[in-house]
Amino acid sequence: MADITKGRFGLHRGGGKHEPVPAAAYVQIYVKSSVLSRAPDLAISAHLMTEAEIDEFVDDALAELAEIRIDAKKALAAADSN
């Protein structure tokens, strides 16, 4: 399985011709489970097997993060106004 890490995120690649049992190739997206983690270690996606599945997962994650950004800013502003 190949591991690729960039900042807080990473991916693990599995399957394909290098696996002991022939299996379909896939990637799985990971994040660091804590600030103490040296590498991403918490899977946040299913096994993604096509470019379309990767695009859909990342697009959905970006949309959810955008909503979290807005909510976090509102919560911070509300806390500051009290």
N, C-alpha and C positions, 0 to 999 in steps of 0.2 A: 504494500500500500504506500503510495507516495503522499507526503505531507507538504503543503505549501502554506507558509504563514506570512501575513502582512499586517502588522500592527495588532489590533485587538481581534482580528479575524483570521481564519484559515480555512483550508479545505483538505480533505483526505480523499485520495483517489484509490479506488479498489476495483477488483474485477479485471477482466481482460485476459490477455494471453499469458501474463506473468503469475496469475493465481494458480495454486496447486490443482484446483478443480476448475475447468473452464467455466467462466461466468461472464455475464454481461458487465461491461465497464460502467462505472458510476462515479459520481462525486458526492460528497456530503459536506455541507457548510458547518463550520464550528465557530464558537466565540470563546474567549477566555472566561472561565467560571468565576474568577476573582482577580483582583489587582495583583495578587501574589503568584498567579499562574505565569509560567514562563512561555507557554505555548497554548493556543486554543485547545480546549479539552472538553467542551460541552457542545454536543451536536444540536443544531437548531433546525436542521432540514432532514427530510427523508432522503433516501438514495435518489439522486437526480440523474436521470439516464439520457436526457436529450437537451439540446441547446434551448429549446422552448421551455422545458421544465426549469432550467436554471434561470432563464429570463423571468419567468412568472414568479418564481420564489423571490428573486432579488427585487423585482418591481414591487411585489406585495410588502416585502420587508421595508423598503424605502418609504412607501406610503404610510406604513404603521409608525416608522420612526419620525416622519414629519408630523404626524398627529401627536406623538409623545413630546416632541420638541415644543409644540404650541401649548399643550397641557402643562408641561413643566414650567414654561415661562409664566403662564397664568398663575400657577400655584406659587411661584416665587414672588410675583407681584402682589398676590393676595396676602402672603406672609409679611411682606415689607410694609403693606398698608395698615397692618394691625398694630 
